[in-house]
Amino acid sequence: MHPFTILLGGSVIPTRRLKAQVAGSRVIAADGGMIHAGPLGLQAELWVGDFDSASAELQQTYAHVPREEHPVAKDFTDGELAIEAALARGADRLFLVGAMGGQTDQTLAHLLLGIRLARQGIPTLLSSGLEEAHPLLPGTLQLDLPHGSRLSLLPLGGFVGLSLRGVRWPLEGAEVPLGSTRTLSNVALGPVEMALEAGYGVVFVYPEPATL
């Protein structure tokens, strides 16, 4: 396998779980996302962007990292350009770290990118450390979650034939339309198994034990 971590500019808490998830992966930083490399103990092999959000101090600290520079006036975000660079290097699994937090438009764009990548056969995890997002497409998805973790399934394209096991409130063959809150705020009892016949969405996970 060729897993790659893409360091993005959103919020990141370097939890033990996140460090374990990205350990051993190759790393590409997108502009100011390079700030997360040190706290996560990662070494980037490439730095992509227009560098408008990377401070002078950050650029000096990581001056040794090869750069792929782009103009500020461009058609794609630094994050998407970094993802394309990873795919060109053979990435077959992606961790988008720093994909959430900050501007809502950026967060939503990253979530939709994750769904697009999953449809292309590239498993993708988005994480801030305290919050994870997993694209959910037709088929099955298994998540190894700490007991008591909270999780929510957001039906962006609606869910048809959704089964959910290993949680406090399981489902079998459920239909959940766009805009429904039926699948929010469940609790993992251990490993969680999901099966979906049609539709798509995102599974949000909060790995710390639930307080309820």
Z-matrix of the N, CA and C atoms (Angstrom, degrees):
N
C 1 1.458
C 2 1.523 1 110.31
N 3 1.326 2 115.59 1 155.67
C 4 1.463 3 121.56 2 179.15
C 5 1.525 4 109.66 3 -128.10
N 6 1.342 5 116.94 4 74.81
C 7 1.470 6 119.45 5 178.70
C 8 1.525 7 111.35 6 -75.61
N 9 1.313 8 115.45 7 140.96
C 10 1.457 9 122.00 8 176.50
C 11 1.524 10 109.13 9 -125.99
N 12 1.321 11 115.69 10 140.60
C 13 1.457 12 121.92 11 170.09
C 14 1.516 13 108.64 12 -102.52
N 15 1.325 14 116.34 13 129.86
C 16 1.460 15 122.50 14 175.29
C 17 1.523 16 107.28 15 -106.92
N 18 1.319 17 116.57 16 118.74
C 19 1.464 18 121.32 17 -179.85
C 20 1.522 19 109.02 18 -89.88
N 21 1.341 20 115.60 19 115.11
C 22 1.458 21 122.79 20 -177.94
C 23 1.525 22 110.11 21 -108.96
N 24 1.327 23 116.47 22 174.13
C 25 1.455 24 120.65 23 -169.13
C 26 1.503 25 117.09 24 -88.67
N 27 1.348 26 118.38 25 5.29
C 28 1.458 27 120.42 26 -179.92
C 29 1.519 28 112.48 27 -78.92
N 30 1.315 29 115.30 28 -172.08
C 31 1.463 30 121.51 29 -177.66
C 32 1.524 31 111.33 30 -71.65
N 33 1.328 32 116.28 31 142.75
C 34 1.465 33 121.18 32 176.75
C 35 1.527 34 109.56 33 -142.66
N 36 1.323 35 116.26 34 130.02
C 37 1.461 36 123.55 35 169.38
C 38 1.528 37 106.25 36 -111.19
N 39 1.333 38 118.90 37 115.89
C 40 1.473 39 120.91 38 -173.82
C 41 1.532 40 112.50 39 -76.22
N 42 1.326 41 116.29 40 73.61
C 43 1.457 42 121.07 41 -179.56
C 44 1.533 43 111.11 42 -73.13
N 45 1.324 44 114.73 43 163.36
C 46 1.469 45 119.86 44 177.50
C 47 1.520 46 110.68 45 -60.86
N 48 1.331 47 117.68 46 -39.32
C 49 1.460 48 121.78 47 179.81
C 50 1.523 49 110.79 48 -63.32
N 51 1.323 50 117.39 49 -45.41
C 52 1.460 51 120.59 50 -179.22
C 53 1.526 52 110.84 51 -64.21
N 54 1.327 53 117.38 52 -42.91
C 55 1.462 54 120.37 53 178.75
C 56 1.519 55 111.34 54 -60.18
N 57 1.335 56 116.51 55 -39.29
C 58 1.459 57 119.92 56 178.68
C 59 1.526 58 111.33 57 -67.82
N 60 1.333 59 116.83 58 -36.30
C 61 1.463 60 120.49 59 -179.17
C 62 1.529 61 112.13 60 -65.24
N 63 1.320 62 117.56 61 -38.94
C 64 1.465 63 120.69 62 -174.96
C 65 1.526 64 112.83 63 -94.39
N 66 1.316 65 117.81 64 -5.74
C 67 1.462 66 120.98 65 -177.83
C 68 1.527 67 110.57 66 -59.54
N 69 1.320 68 116.12 67 132.57
C 70 1.454 69 121.39 68 177.80
C 71 1.505 70 115.19 69 84.28
N 72 1.327 71 117.82 70 -2.29
C 73 1.465 72 120.14 71 179.40
C 74 1.523 73 110.58 72 -86.35
N 75 1.316 74 115.58 73 156.38
C 76 1.461 75 120.64 74 170.24
C 77 1.525 76 108.39 75 -79.06
N 78 1.327 77 116.95 76 154.75
C 79 1.470 78 120.16 77 -168.75
C 80 1.518 79 111.17 78 -130.77
N 81 1.334 80 115.02 79 133.00
C 82 1.460 81 122.83 80 170.92
C 83 1.521 82 107.26 81 -127.22
N 84 1.313 83 116.54 82 129.78
C 85 1.467 84 121.50 83 179.37
C 86 1.521 85 110.48 84 -99.68
N 87 1.315 86 115.79 85 141.42
C 88 1.462 87 122.17 86 175.47
C 89 1.524 88 108.64 87 -107.51
N 90 1.319 89 116.36 88 108.00
C 91 1.463 90 123.59 89 175.96
C 92 1.530 91 111.51 90 47.38
N 93 1.332 92 118.38 91 -122.80
C 94 1.455 93 121.54 92 -175.32
C 95 1.513 94 114.82 93 -66.52
N 96 1.345 95 117.32 94 -8.51
C 97 1.459 96 120.43 95 177.37
C 98 1.520 97 112.92 96 -64.27
N 99 1.328 98 117.11 97 -14.99
C 100 1.457 99 120.46 98 177.99
C 101 1.527 100 111.66 99 -60.07
N 102 1.319 101 118.38 100 -20.47
C 103 1.461 102 121.64 101 -178.70
C 104 1.528 103 111.65 102 -62.67
N 105 1.340 104 117.58 103 -19.84
C 106 1.461 105 120.79 104 -178.33
C 107 1.528 106 112.80 105 -87.05
N 108 1.325 107 117.65 106 -10.05
C 109 1.465 108 120.04 107 -175.32
C 110 1.525 109 111.67 108 -61.06
N 111 1.324 110 117.14 109 -50.46
C 112 1.456 111 121.35 110 -177.57
C 113 1.516 112 113.61 111 -60.16
N 114 1.356 113 118.86 112 -53.38
C 115 1.466 114 120.20 113 -179.42
C 116 1.522 115 113.82 114 -59.70
N 117 1.346 116 117.66 115 -26.72
C 118 1.456 117 120.49 116 179.98
C 119 1.522 118 112.09 117 -93.65
N 120 1.324 119 117.02 118 -2.70
C 121 1.457 120 120.76 119 -179.98
C 122 1.508 121 113.33 120 69.32
N 123 1.339 122 117.52 121 34.15
C 124 1.456 123 122.76 122 -176.12
C 125 1.525 124 111.76 123 -109.44
N 126 1.333 125 115.42 124 150.68
C 127 1.465 126 122.64 125 175.75
C 128 1.521 127 108.21 126 -116.25
N 129 1.323 128 116.98 127 116.73
C 130 1.461 129 120.78 128 -179.86
C 131 1.522 130 110.71 129 -79.73
N 132 1.322 131 115.68 130 140.56
C 133 1.465 132 120.72 131 176.01
C 134 1.525 133 111.85 132 -96.44
N 135 1.337 134 116.84 133 -12.59
C 136 1.459 135 121.27 134 -179.39
C 137 1.521 136 108.69 135 -154.50
N 138 1.337 137 115.16 136 145.23
C 139 1.468 138 122.19 137 178.94
C 140 1.520 139 107.20 138 -125.22
N 141 1.333 140 116.21 139 117.22
C 142 1.460 141 122.49 140 -173.07
C 143 1.523 142 110.46 141 -113.41
N 144 1.328 143 117.93 142 140.65
C 145 1.453 144 120.14 143 172.60
C 146 1.504 145 114.14 144 148.42
N 147 1.333 146 114.35 145 -176.59
C 148 1.461 147 120.83 146 174.02
C 149 1.522 148 110.77 147 -96.08
N 150 1.340 149 116.42 148 -6.45
C 151 1.462 150 124.72 149 173.52
C 152 1.534 151 113.34 150 62.37
N 153 1.331 152 115.38 151 30.86
C 154 1.464 153 119.17 152 175.87
C 155 1.523 154 111.95 153 -84.21
N 156 1.341 155 117.53 154 -14.48
C 157 1.464 156 120.06 155 178.79
C 158 1.527 157 112.15 156 -114.12
N 159 1.323 158 117.01 157 8.52
C 160 1.469 159 121.23 158 176.88
C 161 1.528 160 108.19 159 -100.65
N 162 1.324 161 116.27 160 118.27
C 163 1.464 162 120.28 161 -177.66
C 164 1.519 163 110.73 162 -64.16
N 165 1.316 164 114.86 163 161.59
C 166 1.468 165 120.18 164 177.80
C 167 1.524 166 110.33 165 -60.55
N 168 1.325 167 116.99 166 -38.18
C 169 1.461 168 120.63 167 179.21
C 170 1.526 169 111.34 168 -64.45
N 171 1.346 170 115.85 169 -42.41
C 172 1.462 171 120.00 170 179.32
C 173 1.528 172 110.31 171 -64.23
N 174 1.324 173 116.56 172 -41.88
C 175 1.456 174 120.24 173 179.70
C 176 1.526 175 111.66 174 -64.97
N 177 1.312 176 116.30 175 -35.22
C 178 1.463 177 119.61 176 178.23
C 179 1.530 178 110.69 177 -69.82
N 180 1.336 179 116.42 178 -41.73
C 181 1.465 180 120.87 179 -178.67
C 182 1.523 181 111.66 180 -62.06
N 183 1.332 182 116.15 181 -37.47
C 184 1.463 183 120.45 182 -176.80
C 185 1.524 184 111.88 183 -112.32
N 186 1.311 185 116.06 184 33.63
C 187 1.469 186 120.87 185 -179.91
C 188 1.528 187 111.98 186 -63.96
N 189 1.330 188 117.27 187 -21.13
C 190 1.464 189 121.13 188 -178.14
C 191 1.529 190 112.80 189 -78.52
N 192 1.348 191 118.18 190 -12.98
C 193 1.465 192 121.25 191 -176.62
C 194 1.535 193 109.58 192 -81.28
N 195 1.330 194 118.16 193 128.09
C 196 1.477 195 120.26 194 177.50
C 197 1.525 196 110.63 195 -56.56
N 198 1.341 197 115.22 196 142.61
C 199 1.461 198 120.65 197 -176.79
C 200 1.524 199 112.25 198 -115.45
N 201 1.322 200 113.62 199 148.60
C 202 1.459 201 121.81 200 168.65
C 203 1.530 202 105.60 201 -120.97
N 204 1.310 203 116.28 202 99.19
C 205 1.469 204 120.89 203 -171.93
C 206 1.527 205 111.36 204 -91.53
N 207 1.335 206 114.31 205 142.01
C 208 1.457 207 121.82 206 179.32
C 209 1.520 208 109.14 207 -131.19
N 210 1.324 209 117.97 208 153.63
C 211 1.465 210 120.23 209 177.56
C 212 1.522 211 111.41 210 -70.16
N 213 1.328 212 115.74 211 155.91
C 214 1.467 213 119.96 212 177.21
C 215 1.528 214 110.07 213 -62.01
N 216 1.343 215 117.21 214 -41.40
C 217 1.462 216 122.09 215 178.45
C 218 1.525 217 108.52 216 -82.91
N 219 1.340 218 116.02 217 95.88
C 220 1.460 219 120.94 218 -177.59
C 221 1.524 220 109.10 219 -144.61
N 222 1.327 221 116.42 220 168.24
C 223 1.457 222 121.19 221 -173.96
C 224 1.525 223 114.06 222 -87.08
N 225 1.337 224 118.20 223 -16.47
C 226 1.452 225 121.24 224 -174.62
C 227 1.519 226 110.67 225 -129.55
N 228 1.331 227 115.85 226 156.72
C 229 1.464 228 119.65 227 177.94
C 230 1.525 229 110.01 228 -72.94
N 231 1.328 230 115.13 229 160.46
C 232 1.459 231 119.71 230 175.88
C 233 1.532 232 110.70 231 -59.18
N 234 1.334 233 116.13 232 -35.64
C 235 1.454 234 119.83 233 179.55
C 236 1.515 235 112.81 234 -63.23
N 237 1.329 236 116.96 235 -44.92
C 238 1.466 237 119.38 236 179.68
C 239 1.525 238 110.86 237 -66.52
N 240 1.322 239 116.95 238 -36.59
C 241 1.468 240 120.48 239 176.75
C 242 1.527 241 110.80 240 -64.56
N 243 1.332 242 117.15 241 -37.68
C 244 1.461 243 120.65 242 177.39
C 245 1.528 244 110.84 243 -66.80
N 246 1.322 245 116.63 244 -39.16
C 247 1.468 246 120.84 245 177.09
C 248 1.524 247 110.15 246 -62.75
N 249 1.329 248 117.25 247 -44.50
C 250 1.458 249 120.42 248 179.06
C 251 1.526 250 111.11 249 -62.13
N 252 1.330 251 116.83 250 -36.39
C 253 1.465 252 120.52 251 177.46
C 254 1.524 253 110.61 252 -64.71
N 255 1.339 254 116.56 253 -38.75
C 256 1.464 255 120.24 254 178.28
C 257 1.524 256 111.12 255 -66.66
N 258 1.329 257 116.66 256 -43.38
C 259 1.465 258 120.25 257 178.88
C 260 1.519 259 110.81 258 -62.37
N 261 1.329 260 117.21 259 -38.05
C 262 1.467 261 120.94 260 178.17
C 263 1.523 262 111.51 261 -64.71
N 264 1.321 263 116.65 262 -24.08
C 265 1.472 264 121.85 263 179.00
C 266 1.525 265 112.31 264 -93.60
N 267 1.322 266 116.71 265 9.24
C 268 1.454 267 120.47 266 174.00
C 269 1.508 268 115.79 267 95.17
N 270 1.317 269 118.61 268 16.38
C 271 1.467 270 120.64 269 179.86
C 272 1.525 271 110.64 270 -59.22
N 273 1.348 272 116.32 271 131.19
C 274 1.462 273 120.67 272 174.97
C 275 1.525 274 111.40 273 -122.03
N 276 1.324 275 116.46 274 7.08
C 277 1.464 276 123.43 275 173.87
C 278 1.520 277 107.06 276 -157.61
N 279 1.333 278 117.09 277 138.51
C 280 1.455 279 120.82 278 -175.79
C 281 1.525 280 111.56 279 -127.93
N 282 1.330 281 115.10 280 139.29
C 283 1.458 282 122.94 281 170.16
C 284 1.526 283 106.65 282 -115.36
N 285 1.311 284 117.59 283 112.62
C 286 1.462 285 121.82 284 179.73
C 287 1.529 286 107.35 285 -96.48
N 288 1.319 287 115.24 286 96.91
C 289 1.461 288 121.88 287 -174.39
C 290 1.529 289 109.08 288 -95.95
N 291 1.335 290 116.21 289 127.86
C 292 1.455 291 119.87 290 -173.62
C 293 1.518 292 111.89 291 86.76
N 294 1.346 293 115.46 292 20.45
C 295 1.462 294 120.53 293 -177.76
C 296 1.524 295 112.70 294 -79.74
N 297 1.341 296 116.98 295 -13.50
C 298 1.462 297 120.85 296 -177.43
C 299 1.518 298 110.25 297 -123.91
N 300 1.315 299 115.53 298 160.07
C 301 1.464 300 120.16 299 -174.52
C 302 1.519 301 109.74 300 90.87
N 303 1.299 302 116.76 301 157.05
C 304 1.464 303 119.22 302 -177.06
C 305 1.512 304 110.34 303 85.59
N 306 1.327 305 117.43 304 -137.84
C 307 1.462 306 122.17 305 -175.56
C 308 1.524 307 111.05 306 -74.45
N 309 1.346 308 115.60 307 136.16
C 310 1.455 309 120.88 308 -179.52
C 311 1.521 310 111.80 309 -63.24
N 312 1.335 311 118.69 310 -37.99
C 313 1.468 312 120.00 311 -179.30
C 314 1.519 313 111.26 312 -63.15
N 315 1.338 314 116.56 313 -38.06
C 316 1.460 315 120.13 314 178.21
C 317 1.529 316 110.99 315 -67.34
N 318 1.329 317 116.31 316 -42.64
C 319 1.459 318 120.23 317 179.37
C 320 1.518 319 111.28 318 -61.06
N 321 1.349 320 117.11 319 -47.74
C 322 1.458 321 120.55 320 179.89
C 323 1.523 322 111.08 321 -63.33
N 324 1.320 323 117.16 322 -39.51
C 325 1.466 324 120.44 323 178.14
C 326 1.523 325 110.83 324 -61.47
N 327 1.332 326 116.96 325 -41.30
C 328 1.461 327 120.31 326 178.61
C 329 1.529 328 111.30 327 -65.44
N 330 1.335 329 117.70 328 -39.82
C 331 1.459 330 120.80 329 178.35
C 332 1.521 331 110.95 330 -62.35
N 333 1.323 332 117.00 331 -43.29
C 334 1.460 333 120.66 332 179.28
C 335 1.520 334 111.26 333 -69.04
N 336 1.332 335 116.75 334 -35.53
C 337 1.465 336 120.37 335 173.34
C 338 1.522 337 110.51 336 -60.15
N 339 1.337 338 115.96 337 -42.24
C 340 1.460 339 120.10 338 178.83
C 341 1.516 340 111.92 339 -60.31
N 342 1.330 341 117.11 340 -41.48
C 343 1.464 342 121.13 341 177.94
C 344 1.520 343 110.35 342 -65.48
N 345 1.321 344 117.06 343 -43.23
C 346 1.471 345 120.25 344 178.52
C 347 1.522 346 111.31 345 -60.92
N 348 1.333 347 116.37 346 -43.31
C 349 1.462 348 120.25 347 179.47
C 350 1.521 349 110.98 348 -64.21
N 351 1.333 350 117.04 349 -42.06
C 352 1.465 351 120.41 350 178.55
C 353 1.524 352 110.56 351 -61.57
N 354 1.319 353 117.41 352 -38.64
C 355 1.468 354 120.73 353 177.25
C 356 1.516 355 111.50 354 -65.35
N 357 1.330 356 117.00 355 -26.73
C 358 1.459 357 121.73 356 177.39
C 359 1.525 358 112.17 357 -83.66
N 360 1.337 359 116.20 358 1.50
C 361 1.454 360 120.04 359 178.92
C 362 1.508 361 114.26 360 88.26
N 363 1.349 362 117.56 361 16.56
C 364 1.458 363 122.57 362 178.56
C 365 1.527 364 108.78 363 -107.05
N 366 1.331 365 119.76 364 101.17
C 367 1.464 366 120.31 365 177.31
C 368 1.528 367 110.28 366 -56.99
N 369 1.325 368 116.26 367 132.89
C 370 1.458 369 121.00 368 -173.41
C 371 1.521 370 110.58 369 -135.48
N 372 1.312 371 115.34 370 129.89
C 373 1.461 372 122.67 371 174.25
C 374 1.519 373 108.65 372 -115.69
N 375 1.321 374 116.85 373 129.84
C 376 1.455 375 122.30 374 174.50
C 377 1.517 376 107.56 375 -106.94
N 378 1.341 377 117.47 376 135.96
C 379 1.460 378 118.31 377 -175.71
C 380 1.519 379 112.66 378 -151.78
N 381 1.339 380 113.84 379 148.26
C 382 1.461 381 121.66 380 168.88
C 383 1.525 382 109.76 381 -113.40
N 384 1.322 383 116.53 382 3.34
C 385 1.455 384 121.34 383 -173.69
C 386 1.514 385 111.43 384 96.55
N 387 1.310 386 117.43 385 -53.51
C 388 1.464 387 121.68 386 178.12
C 389 1.521 388 112.33 387 -89.35
N 390 1.330 389 117.05 388 -16.36
C 391 1.461 390 122.16 389 -178.01
C 392 1.517 391 108.59 390 -138.33
N 393 1.333 392 115.99 391 134.74
C 394 1.452 393 122.02 392 177.15
C 395 1.523 394 109.72 393 -120.72
N 396 1.322 395 116.29 394 153.26
C 397 1.461 396 121.53 395 174.26
C 398 1.523 397 108.50 396 -134.19
N 399 1.339 398 115.68 397 129.36
C 400 1.458 399 122.67 398 -179.11
C 401 1.528 400 108.44 399 -121.94
N 402 1.328 401 119.66 400 121.62
C 403 1.464 402 120.35 401 174.97
C 404 1.525 403 110.53 402 -59.82
N 405 1.321 404 116.54 403 139.52
C 406 1.460 405 122.78 404 178.27
C 407 1.520 406 108.80 405 -120.27
N 408 1.334 407 115.52 406 116.56
C 409 1.455 408 123.36 407 -178.84
C 410 1.525 409 109.24 408 -122.99
N 411 1.335 410 118.44 409 169.03
C 412 1.461 411 119.42 410 175.96
C 413 1.527 412 111.38 411 -54.56
N 414 1.330 413 114.81 412 137.07
C 415 1.456 414 121.02 413 -174.20
C 416 1.512 415 108.91 414 125.63
N 417 1.330 416 116.41 415 -151.04
C 418 1.457 417 120.90 416 -179.12
C 419 1.519 418 110.61 417 -122.33
N 420 1.312 419 115.11 418 152.27
C 421 1.467 420 122.33 419 177.38
C 422 1.518 421 107.74 420 -141.84
N 423 1.328 422 116.33 421 129.22
C 424 1.452 423 122.13 422 176.79
C 425 1.517 424 109.45 423 -118.67
N 426 1.331 425 116.10 424 132.62
C 427 1.457 426 121.73 425 -179.95
C 428 1.522 427 109.26 426 -125.68
N 429 1.322 428 116.03 427 128.75
C 430 1.465 429 121.64 428 177.06
C 431 1.528 430 107.49 429 -90.32
N 432 1.319 431 116.38 430 101.35
C 433 1.462 432 121.37 431 -173.09
C 434 1.522 433 110.96 432 -116.64
N 435 1.333 434 117.17 433 144.64
C 436 1.468 435 119.66 434 173.71
C 437 1.526 436 110.49 435 -61.55
N 438 1.319 437 116.24 436 142.17
C 439 1.462 438 120.93 437 177.89
C 440 1.526 439 109.80 438 -56.45
N 441 1.327 440 115.29 439 131.22
C 442 1.455 441 120.44 440 179.20
C 443 1.507 442 114.19 441 94.58
N 444 1.344 443 117.96 442 -4.82
C 445 1.460 444 119.87 443 177.37
C 446 1.532 445 109.95 444 -63.15
N 447 1.318 446 116.08 445 142.43
C 448 1.464 447 120.15 446 175.85
C 449 1.516 448 109.27 447 -90.57
N 450 1.317 449 116.79 448 142.61
C 451 1.463 450 120.38 449 177.04
C 452 1.521 451 110.23 450 -143.70
N 453 1.330 452 114.34 451 148.28
C 454 1.457 453 121.80 452 178.89
C 455 1.520 454 108.70 453 -134.48
N 456 1.335 455 116.15 454 138.65
C 457 1.452 456 121.77 455 176.64
C 458 1.521 457 108.14 456 -107.19
N 459 1.316 458 116.61 457 119.89
C 460 1.462 459 122.16 458 -177.84
C 461 1.526 460 108.97 459 -102.74
N 462 1.357 461 118.76 460 114.11
C 463 1.464 462 121.73 461 -175.24
C 464 1.531 463 112.62 462 -83.94
N 465 1.318 464 116.88 463 79.36
C 466 1.467 465 120.43 464 -177.55
C 467 1.525 466 111.82 465 -63.32
N 468 1.326 467 116.54 466 -36.81
C 469 1.459 468 120.81 467 176.78
C 470 1.513 469 111.71 468 -113.79
N 471 1.328 470 116.45 469 19.01
C 472 1.461 471 120.85 470 -174.67
C 473 1.517 472 110.67 471 75.72
N 474 1.335 473 116.81 472 156.48
C 475 1.460 474 122.54 473 176.51
C 476 1.526 475 108.67 474 -120.21
N 477 1.320 476 116.41 475 132.12
C 478 1.463 477 122.72 476 174.25
C 479 1.521 478 108.04 477 -122.96
N 480 1.326 479 116.18 478 127.41
C 481 1.458 480 119.93 479 179.88
C 482 1.513 481 112.47 480 67.20
N 483 1.324 482 117.08 481 45.98
C 484 1.461 483 121.82 482 -179.32
C 485 1.525 484 110.48 483 -87.71
N 486 1.333 485 115.46 484 124.81
C 487 1.460 486 121.42 485 173.33
C 488 1.513 487 108.34 486 -117.65
N 489 1.319 488 115.89 487 138.33
C 490 1.464 489 122.17 488 -174.97
C 491 1.518 490 108.28 489 -138.13
N 492 1.345 491 115.69 490 119.95
C 493 1.461 492 120.74 491 -176.33
C 494 1.522 493 109.81 492 -128.62
N 495 1.333 494 115.83 493 158.03
C 496 1.450 495 121.13 494 -179.38
C 497 1.510 496 113.12 495 81.61
N 498 1.347 497 116.30 496 23.33
C 499 1.461 498 122.49 497 -178.00
C 500 1.531 499 109.57 498 -131.37
N 501 1.312 500 115.62 499 166.69
C 502 1.470 501 120.25 500 -178.91
C 503 1.522 502 111.20 501 -64.68
N 504 1.350 503 117.24 502 -36.29
C 505 1.460 504 121.23 503 -179.48
C 506 1.527 505 108.75 504 -122.14
N 507 1.333 506 117.31 505 88.05
C 508 1.467 507 121.00 506 -177.24
C 509 1.530 508 112.01 507 -74.46
N 510 1.335 509 114.74 508 164.05
C 511 1.454 510 122.00 509 177.13
C 512 1.522 511 108.71 510 -135.98
N 513 1.336 512 116.05 511 153.48
C 514 1.457 513 121.75 512 174.85
C 515 1.520 514 109.05 513 -137.63
N 516 1.312 515 116.81 514 114.86
C 517 1.459 516 121.76 515 175.21
C 518 1.511 517 114.27 516 61.49
N 519 1.317 518 117.88 517 34.73
C 520 1.467 519 121.56 518 -175.27
C 521 1.522 520 112.17 519 -81.48
N 522 1.309 521 115.55 520 152.33
C 523 1.459 522 121.77 521 172.05
C 524 1.530 523 107.86 522 -110.03
N 525 1.337 524 115.82 523 125.03
C 526 1.464 525 121.53 524 -176.93
C 527 1.521 526 107.49 525 -127.28
N 528 1.336 527 119.05 526 107.94
C 529 1.463 528 120.59 527 -175.90
C 530 1.526 529 112.73 528 -76.27
N 531 1.311 530 114.99 529 162.84
C 532 1.460 531 121.96 530 174.52
C 533 1.530 532 109.78 531 -53.74
N 534 1.317 533 116.60 532 131.34
C 535 1.455 534 121.48 533 178.15
C 536 1.508 535 114.46 534 92.40
N 537 1.339 536 118.05 535 -9.03
C 538 1.462 537 120.51 536 178.98
C 539 1.524 538 110.51 537 -73.82
N 540 1.329 539 115.92 538 145.73
C 541 1.466 540 121.21 539 175.85
C 542 1.532 541 111.55 540 -105.08
N 543 1.320 542 116.25 541 13.48
C 544 1.465 543 120.72 542 -175.86
C 545 1.527 544 112.59 543 -58.92
N 546 1.319 545 117.58 544 -34.13
C 547 1.467 546 120.84 545 -172.93
C 548 1.527 547 112.82 546 -102.87
N 549 1.322 548 117.19 547 23.59
C 550 1.463 549 121.01 548 175.32
C 551 1.528 550 110.75 549 -93.85
N 552 1.337 551 115.05 550 149.78
C 553 1.469 552 123.39 551 170.24
C 554 1.522 553 113.91 552 59.41
N 555 1.328 554 116.12 553 55.25
C 556 1.452 555 121.73 554 170.12
C 557 1.529 556 108.14 555 -94.36
N 558 1.323 557 117.43 556 176.92
C 559 1.470 558 121.67 557 -178.14
C 560 1.521 559 109.29 558 -133.98
N 561 1.333 560 116.22 559 129.74
C 562 1.462 561 121.48 560 179.57
C 563 1.521 562 110.19 561 -76.95
N 564 1.332 563 115.45 562 136.63
C 565 1.454 564 121.34 563 175.49
C 566 1.528 565 111.38 564 -102.20
N 567 1.324 566 115.45 565 6.93
C 568 1.463 567 123.37 566 -176.40
C 569 1.512 568 107.57 567 148.96
N 570 1.330 569 119.88 568 -148.02
C 571 1.461 570 121.06 569 175.30
C 572 1.526 571 110.85 570 -56.81
N 573 1.328 572 116.34 571 137.46
C 574 1.462 573 122.05 572 -176.65
C 575 1.525 574 109.15 573 -112.03
N 576 1.326 575 116.28 574 134.46
C 577 1.461 576 122.50 575 177.83
C 578 1.516 577 109.37 576 -116.57
N 579 1.344 578 116.20 577 132.79
C 580 1.453 579 122.51 578 178.46
C 581 1.516 580 109.48 579 -127.21
N 582 1.315 581 116.48 580 143.03
C 583 1.459 582 121.90 581 173.66
C 584 1.517 583 107.95 582 -135.49
N 585 1.331 584 116.43 583 137.67
C 586 1.459 585 121.26 584 -176.63
C 587 1.523 586 109.02 585 -135.64
N 588 1.343 587 116.16 586 130.76
C 589 1.466 588 120.62 587 179.15
C 590 1.524 589 111.64 588 -84.20
N 591 1.323 590 117.55 589 -41.22
C 592 1.460 591 120.77 590 -178.35
C 593 1.523 592 109.21 591 -156.29
N 594 1.341 593 115.19 592 159.74
C 595 1.457 594 121.45 593 -177.31
C 596 1.518 595 110.68 594 97.64
N 597 1.307 596 115.70 595 -171.97
C 598 1.464 597 120.44 596 177.60
C 599 1.518 598 109.56 597 -162.80
N 600 1.324 599 115.44 598 164.17
C 601 1.461 600 120.68 599 179.13
C 602 1.513 601 110.28 600 -178.22
N 603 1.311 602 114.97 601 -158.98
C 604 1.456 603 121.72 602 -177.89
C 605 1.525 604 108.74 603 -134.32
N 606 1.329 605 116.04 604 138.55
C 607 1.458 606 121.79 605 173.46
C 608 1.525 607 107.64 606 -100.66
N 609 1.325 608 116.25 607 117.60
C 610 1.457 609 121.25 608 176.08
C 611 1.524 610 108.64 609 -96.85
N 612 1.332 611 115.53 610 132.71
C 613 1.458 612 121.04 611 -177.07
C 614 1.531 613 109.14 612 -125.64
N 615 1.328 614 115.39 613 136.44
C 616 1.455 615 122.50 614 175.15
C 617 1.528 616 106.08 615 -117.75
N 618 1.360 617 116.59 616 94.56
C 619 1.469 618 120.17 617 -166.20
C 620 1.527 619 115.75 618 -65.93
N 621 1.318 620 119.20 619 -17.74
C 622 1.457 621 119.01 620 178.06
C 623 1.524 622 109.09 621 -68.56
N 624 1.349 623 118.85 622 148.73
C 625 1.462 624 120.70 623 -179.57
C 626 1.523 625 112.22 624 -56.78
N 627 1.307 626 115.43 625 139.07
C 628 1.466 627 120.86 626 179.74
C 629 1.529 628 109.85 627 -66.09
N 630 1.319 629 115.85 628 148.93
C 631 1.468 630 120.37 629 -179.66
C 632 1.522 631 112.21 630 -91.35
N 633 1.338 632 117.13 631 -10.14
C 634 1.467 633 119.96 632 -177.23
C 635 1.528 634 111.11 633 -95.76
